[in-house]
Amino acid sequence: MNLKNYALIAVLSFNISMGFAQKTKKNTEPAKVWSIEKANAWYKEHQWLTGANYIPSNAINQLEMWQADTFSPDLIDKELGWAEGIGFNTLRVFLFSKAWSQDPEGFKKRMDQFLTITQKHGIKPMFVFFDDCWNKTSAIGKQPEPKTGVHNSGWLQDPGDPAFKEEANFAELEKYVKDVLGHFAHDKRILLWDLYNEPGNSGKLEATIPLLTKTISWARSVNPDQPISIGLWSWGFEKLNEIQLANSDIVTYHNYEAPDWHQRTIDLLKASGRPLICTEYMARSRNSRFANILPMLKNENVGAINWGFAAGKTNTKYAWDTPLADGSEPVEWFHEIFQPDGTPYRLDEVNLIKKLNNK
């Protein structure tokens, strides 16, 4: 069977499983996931959601963004001005547990400062707590310099590996999630909470399930005003997909495929009855582009959040598996919209984004 056909069947099966699981749960305990009606009412309160996964261009990873010594509100303000200029109204932004552990009060103050800047530019961000992607370990303090020509050479898993499966860490992680969520639970400047980026990635597979289910429980105990989601990303992970979908108020997902396969994903995820937001797309060399994906997402009323904003220390203009050891320019940028000085990488793409956002 074609791998992509298998993927689509897998998606359909976990949608059906989710429906049965929800019906069963209603009979045994109070439902904590938003009703489909509430989720759709929330979505209708917003304009079509468009934006990018954002990290300032001078940060190689989440720690460098959020640590006090390297937090850069002036640069963030400037770059978010570019986002406002093309009509973006949301951003997806990764938090980091060690930045909180180092200085919980300072971390929340920096989050508040970030939210003041986003509000100034008419942007409501979503925040991501945990992440199974890229480097396994991290350390507070000065972060490494980028590896020349290597995509996301300094990005960090959170809480890392083997830290993610060591239950001795869970008490501190619980404090982190509950403290941040509790502090901002009623903050209207925040769009949504994305609890866990790509659970099971980096070969972790179902070993992520204990931390994922704990995180869901911690978040639901706080019961924030904003919706909760755990983005779908790998259709073959049936147990993880079922957990993610059954515990998401709004369905979020990642898709770096060409338009025909992306459309099939949308068609199947609609079976959930919930609003959809694509929280990662746009990899030019894989034929996931603004020109062929963004109009489709708007036509389907699916939120559109691409990976990459301003070229910088993350090096995500280079493709995942195509490093350029000499640091030369790729034939075509993989991600990113702007040069470090705010010049568009491709003016036609920026003009399309502005047009679709009525700017």
MARDO-566768 format. One line per 8 residues: number of its first residue (from 1); their letters; for each residue x, y, z of C-alpha. Coordinates in pm, 1 decimal, decimal comma, always signed. Layout:
NUM	a	X/Y/Z | ...
//
This chain:
1	mnlknyal	+0,0/+0,0/+0,0 | +124,6/+348,8/-84,3 | +264,4/+515,7/+229,9 | +54,8/+825,9/+182,6 | -262,6/+619,9/+133,9 | -180,6/+438,5/+457,0 | -134,9/+774,1/+625,6 | -477,4/+891,0/+518,1
9	iavlsfni	-643,6/+570,7/+636,9 | -463,4/+609,9/+969,4 | -598,5/+963,5/+1005,7 | -951,8/+845,5/+936,7 | -921,7/+561,4/+1187,8 | -810,6/+781,8/+1473,9 | -1089,9/+1029,9/+1400,1 | -1339,2/+747,0/+1438,9
17	smgfaqkt	-1162,0/+628,3/+1754,4 | -1175,5/+978,5/+1896,5 | -1550,5/+998,2/+1850,7 | -1603,9/+671,6/+2037,5 | -1361,4/+772,6/+2313,6 | -1539,6/+1100,8/+2372,8 | -1878,5/+933,0/+2397,5 | -1740,9/+687,4/+2651,9
25	kkntepak	-1573,8/+959,3/+2855,8 | -1895,5/+1159,2/+2887,2 | -2053,4/+871,6/+3072,9 | -1773,7/+839,1/+3327,4 | -1654,0/+1189,8/+3414,3 | -1726,6/+1553,1/+3336,7 | -1599,3/+1648,6/+2990,9 | -1305,6/+1885,8/+3009,8
33	vwsiekan	-1238,3/+1922,8/+2640,4 | -1437,7/+2204,9/+2486,8 | -1753,7/+2102,2/+2309,5 | -1747,2/+2120,4/+1931,3 | -2000,5/+2403,4/+1953,5 | -1782,2/+2606,2/+2189,8 | -1474,2/+2547,5/+1974,9 | -1648,3/+2667,1/+1660,2
41	awykehqw	-1797,7/+2968,6/+1837,1 | -1446,9/+3065,2/+1955,3 | -1307,3/+3031,9/+1603,9 | -1580,5/+3252,0/+1457,8 | -1478,0/+3530,5/+1695,1 | -1147,5/+3564,5/+1508,4 | -1051,6/+3678,3/+1164,5 | -883,3/+3418,7/+947,2
49	ltganyip	-567,5/+3332,3/+1141,0 | -236,9/+3379,3/+961,4 | +114,6/+3402,2/+1094,4 | +448,8/+3230,6/+1137,1 | +644,9/+3027,1/+1385,8 | +852,5/+3303,7/+1539,4 | +1189,7/+3332,9/+1706,6 | +1390,6/+3657,1/+1683,1
57	snainqle	+1667,9/+3646,7/+1426,6 | +1939,2/+3688,3/+1693,5 | +1836,2/+3371,2/+1884,0 | +1959,6/+3024,4/+1792,6 | +1706,0/+2852,4/+2017,7 | +1430,3/+2896,0/+2273,5 | +1670,7/+2953,5/+2564,4 | +1847,8/+3235,0/+2384,6
65	mwqadtfs	+1513,5/+3396,8/+2314,1 | +1388,4/+3384,9/+2673,6 | +1692,9/+3415,5/+2901,2 | +1726,0/+3756,6/+3061,6 | +2071,0/+3831,7/+2917,3 | +1965,1/+3768,4/+2558,8 | +1595,8/+3863,6/+2557,4 | +1568,2/+4132,9/+2287,6
73	pdlidkel	+1245,5/+4335,9/+2308,3 | +1367,4/+4605,7/+2069,2 | +1445,1/+4353,7/+1795,9 | +1119,1/+4169,0/+1861,7 | +930,2/+4496,7/+1828,4 | +1100,6/+4572,9/+1497,2 | +1042,8/+4225,9/+1353,0 | +680,8/+4213,3/+1466,7
81	gwaegigf	+633,7/+4539,8/+1282,1 | +719,2/+4347,6/+965,6 | +464,1/+4082,4/+1063,6 | +196,9/+4347,2/+1115,7 | +286,4/+4501,4/+781,5 | +193,4/+4186,0/+590,9 | -125,5/+4130,2/+789,2 | -18,6/+3853,1/+1025,6
89	ntlrvflf	-243,6/+3833,9/+1330,8 | -88,4/+3541,8/+1517,7 | +250,7/+3382,0/+1585,4 | +348,6/+3042,8/+1722,4 | +617,1/+3086,1/+1987,3 | +811,1/+2821,8/+2181,6 | +866,9/+2864,3/+2553,9 | +1139,3/+2676,3/+2745,3
97	skawsqdp	+1121,2/+2509,0/+3085,8 | +1481,8/+2579,2/+3188,9 | +1437,9/+2950,9/+3125,4 | +1147,5/+2936,4/+3371,4 | +1338,2/+2722,5/+3624,8 | +1626,8/+2968,5/+3625,1 | +1400,4/+3263,8/+3707,4 | +1024,6/+3196,0/+3722,8
105	egfkkrmd	+918,7/+3552,7/+3796,8 | +1156,8/+3704,4/+3544,9 | +1043,2/+3455,8/+3280,8 | +679,2/+3551,2/+3328,6 | +770,9/+3920,7/+3316,0 | +945,4/+3864,6/+2984,5 | +640,8/+3679,5/+2856,4 | +428,4/+3975,1/+2963,5
113	qfltitqk	+667,0/+4213,3/+2787,2 | +647,2/+4000,0/+2473,9 | +267,6/+4008,9/+2491,0 | +271,7/+4386,5/+2524,0 | +470,7/+4399,6/+2201,0 | +243,2/+4155,3/+2017,7 | -64,3/+4349,3/+2128,6 | +91,9/+4669,3/+1993,2
121	hgikpmfv	+111,6/+4502,5/+1652,1 | -235,0/+4345,8/+1658,2 | -101,5/+3992,6/+1703,0 | -229,2/+3719,2/+1937,6 | +36,1/+3449,4/+1979,1 | +1,8/+3086,0/+2072,7 | +263,9/+2943,0/+2308,1 | +423,5/+2596,4/+2293,3
129	ffddcwnk	+535,8/+2424,6/+2614,7 | +729,2/+2107,0/+2526,5 | +910,6/+1984,5/+2216,4 | +1057,5/+1652,2/+2099,7 | +1263,3/+1797,5/+1811,8 | +1635,8/+1847,6/+1753,3 | +1910,6/+1858,5/+2021,4 | +1864,5/+1623,4/+2317,0
137	tsaigkqp	+2033,5/+1825,6/+2592,2 | +2049,4/+2190,7/+2691,7 | +2227,0/+2413,4/+2940,2 | +2141,5/+2751,7/+3085,0 | +2381,4/+3031,6/+2992,8 | +2556,7/+3125,4/+2671,7 | +2425,8/+2925,4/+2377,8 | +2640,4/+2778,3/+2098,1
145	epktgvhn	+2702,9/+2958,3/+1773,1 | +2521,7/+2825,4/+1465,1 | +2683,5/+2547,1/+1267,3 | +2758,0/+2686,8/+925,0 | +2492,8/+2595,3/+670,8 | +2305,0/+2357,9/+904,9 | +1929,0/+2384,4/+957,6 | +1831,5/+2455,9/+1320,3
153	sgwlqdpg	+2169,2/+2342,4/+1456,8 | +2097,9/+2483,4/+1802,9 | +1725,7/+2410,6/+1850,5 | +1647,1/+2227,1/+2173,8 | +1419,7/+1947,5/+2282,8 | +1228,3/+2036,2/+2596,7 | +1267,9/+1879,5/+2848,8 | +1520,6/+1681,9/+2644,9
161	dpafkeea	+1635,4/+1322,9/+2630,4 | +1647,9/+1123,6/+2856,2 | +1490,6/+1394,5/+3076,5 | +1148,3/+1353,7/+2909,2 | +1105,0/+999,0/+3042,8 | +1254,5/+1042,1/+3389,4 | +959,9/+1075,9/+3623,4 | +1176,8/+1249,4/+3883,8
169	nfaeleky	+1157,6/+1554,5/+3654,9 | +778,1/+1558,4/+3636,6 | +718,6/+1749,9/+3962,3 | +925,4/+2045,8/+3839,9 | +766,0/+2033,3/+3495,8 | +423,1/+2032,9/+3658,3 | +513,4/+2348,2/+3851,5 | +629,8/+2510,0/+3528,6
177	vkdvlghf	+314,6/+2433,0/+3330,6 | +76,8/+2525,6/+3610,1 | +263,5/+2844,0/+3703,2 | +275,5/+2980,3/+3348,0 | -76,5/+2869,2/+3257,7 | -217,0/+2991,9/+3586,1 | -52,6/+3331,7/+3550,9 | -184,4/+3389,1/+3197,2
185	ahdkrill	-504,2/+3180,6/+3208,7 | -731,5/+3483,5/+3162,4 | -501,1/+3691,7/+2941,5 | -691,4/+3797,6/+2631,7 | -366,0/+3872,0/+2449,0 | -301,1/+3496,7/+2410,6 | -472,1/+3299,3/+2134,7 | -409,7/+2935,9/+2230,7
193	wdlynepg	-185,0/+2694,9/+2425,0 | -1,3/+2431,5/+2219,1 | +103,5/+2180,9/+2483,9 | +359,0/+1967,6/+2302,1 | +534,3/+2006,1/+1967,1 | +560,4/+1685,3/+1764,5 | +540,0/+1433,6/+2049,8 | +720,3/+1112,7/+1963,2
201	nsgkleat	+971,3/+1275,4/+1727,5 | +1348,4/+1207,8/+1744,6 | +1281,5/+835,6/+1778,6 | +1088,8/+871,2/+2105,2 | +766,8/+727,6/+1966,9 | +526,0/+614,7/+2240,7 | +782,1/+676,9/+2516,5 | +649,4/+1035,7/+2513,2
209	iplltkti	+300,1/+929,0/+2617,0 | +353,9/+949,5/+2998,4 | +474,9/+1311,7/+2985,2 | +217,3/+1406,2/+2723,3 | -74,2/+1272,3/+2926,8 | +59,8/+1435,5/+3242,8 | +90,6/+1767,9/+3061,8 | -268,0/+1744,6/+2940,4
217	swarsvnp	-382,9/+1673,6/+3296,5 | -185,1/+1965,8/+3438,2 | -323,5/+2204,1/+3176,9 | -682,6/+2089,2/+3222,3 | -653,3/+2132,7/+3599,3 | -575,3/+2500,4/+3539,8 | -861,2/+2528,2/+3287,8 | -744,9/+2843,7/+3104,7
225	dqpisigl	-984,7/+3063,9/+2912,6 | -783,8/+3001,4/+2596,6 | -820,4/+2674,8/+2405,3 | -568,4/+2390,8/+2429,1 | -425,8/+2187,1/+2143,5 | -157,5/+1925,7/+2071,7 | -67,4/+1940,3/+1704,3 | -91,7/+1629,0/+1486,9
233	wswgfekl	+213,4/+1569,7/+1273,7 | +284,1/+1200,5/+1199,0 | -13,8/+1002,1/+1080,0 | +139,0/+662,2/+1159,0 | +152,8/+725,9/+1536,9 | -192,7/+590,2/+1609,7 | -186,0/+597,7/+1992,4 | -30,7/+942,4/+2005,4
241	neiqlans	-270,7/+1074,2/+1740,5 | -570,1/+948,5/+1934,4 | -448,8/+1116,5/+2255,0 | -365,7/+1441,2/+2076,9 | -693,0/+1468,6/+1890,0 | -915,6/+1360,6/+2177,8 | -762,1/+1626,3/+2405,2 | -753,7/+1922,3/+2166,1
249	divtyhny	-1016,9/+2194,8/+2181,9 | -900,7/+2321,6/+1841,4 | -738,6/+2076,3/+1599,3 | -389,7/+2186,2/+1496,2 | -163,2/+1997,5/+1259,1 | +160,8/+2012,9/+1057,9 | +186,7/+1948,5/+686,4 | +483,9/+2008,9/+456,7
257	eapdwhqr	+334,4/+1821,1/+161,3 | +234,5/+1947,7/-181,0 | -121,7/+2084,8/-222,3 | -298,5/+1762,8/-323,9 | -185,8/+1570,5/-15,0 | -236,4/+1869,7/+210,3 | -593,4/+1899,1/+83,2 | -659,2/+1533,2/+165,4
265	tidllkas	-537,1/+1591,7/+519,3 | -776,5/+1884,7/+559,0 | -1065,9/+1683,3/+419,7 | -1010,8/+1402,9/+669,3 | -945,6/+1625,4/+972,2 | -1274,5/+1803,1/+906,5 | -1437,0/+1482,4/+1035,6 | -1352,2/+1602,4/+1387,2
273	grplicte	-1608,3/+1883,3/+1347,7 | -1361,9/+2123,6/+1506,0 | -1182,3/+2428,8/+1364,8 | -847,4/+2354,7/+1201,1 | -521,8/+2549,0/+1223,1 | -216,2/+2438,0/+1029,1 | +63,5/+2533,0/+1267,8 | +352,2/+2429,7/+1039,8
281	ymarsrns	+376,1/+2438,1/+660,1 | +586,5/+2601,1/+384,4 | +901,8/+2420,7/+274,8 | +971,9/+2550,8/-72,7 | +1182,6/+2263,2/-203,2 | +908,9/+2016,4/-100,1 | +652,8/+2213,6/-302,9 | +479,3/+2346,5/+6,5
289	rfanilpm	+477,8/+2714,7/-82,7 | +286,4/+3029,7/-4,4 | +164,8/+3041,4/-364,9 | +3,1/+2697,2/-363,2 | -85,7/+2637,6/+4,0 | -188,9/+2971,5/+152,7 | -483,1/+3037,9/-86,0 | -607,3/+2683,0/-25,1
297	lknenvga	-596,4/+2730,3/+352,6 | -785,9/+3057,5/+327,5 | -1045,9/+2900,2/+98,7 | -1093,3/+2620,6/+355,6 | -1095,0/+2869,0/+648,5 | -801,4/+2681,6/+800,6 | -558,9/+2889,8/+1006,7 | -217,4/+2919,8/+839,5
305	inwgfaag	+108,0/+2940,5/+1038,3 | +420,1/+2878,4/+831,8 | +760,5/+2781,0/+966,5 | +1012,5/+3062,0/+954,8 | +999,8/+3439,9/+966,4 | +1326,5/+3637,7/+953,6 | +1651,8/+3470,2/+851,4 | +1895,2/+3448,6/+1138,3
313	ktntkyaw	+2076,4/+3217,0/+1375,5 | +1838,4/+2922,5/+1334,6 | +1961,2/+2881,3/+974,9 | +1626,0/+2747,8/+862,4 | +1672,1/+2892,4/+515,9 | +1874,2/+2570,8/+471,2 | +1677,3/+2248,8/+417,0 | +1647,0/+1978,8/+684,5
321	dtpladgs	+1876,1/+1726,3/+518,3 | +2078,1/+1946,6/+285,6 | +2351,1/+2126,6/+482,8 | +2586,8/+2356,3/+295,0 | +2922,5/+2332,7/+472,6 | +3053,5/+2650,9/+312,0 | +2751,0/+2851,4/+428,2 | +2666,5/+2958,1/+75,4
329	epvewfhe	+2316,8/+3061,7/-21,8 | +2081,5/+2772,3/-99,3 | +1949,3/+2761,7/-454,1 | +1612,6/+2829,0/-291,7 | +1542,7/+2912,6/+71,5 | +1368,4/+2629,6/+255,9 | +1187,2/+2851,2/+511,3 | +1178,6/+3223,0/+607,5
337	ifqpdgtp	+1001,1/+3528,7/+466,9 | +1240,9/+3815,1/+536,8 | +1609,9/+3891,2/+516,8 | +1760,7/+4000,1/+852,4 | +1708,9/+4364,9/+754,5 | +1339,7/+4318,7/+677,5 | +1374,4/+4295,4/+299,9 | +1140,7/+4026,4/+163,1
345	yrldevnl	+1314,4/+3713,3/+34,7 | +1053,3/+3705,6/-243,2 | +843,9/+4012,9/-304,7 | +577,6/+3812,8/-489,8 | +522,4/+3597,1/-179,7 | +493,5/+3896,9/+50,2 | +250,1/+4062,3/-190,4 | +37,7/+3744,9/-193,9
353	ikklnnk	+35,1/+3725,2/+186,7 | -69,3/+4090,4/+206,8 | -340,9/+4041,7/-54,0 | -490,6/+3740,2/+123,2 | -476,4/+3931,8/+453,6 | -647,1/+4236,1/+296,8 | -349,3/+4463,1/+358,2
//
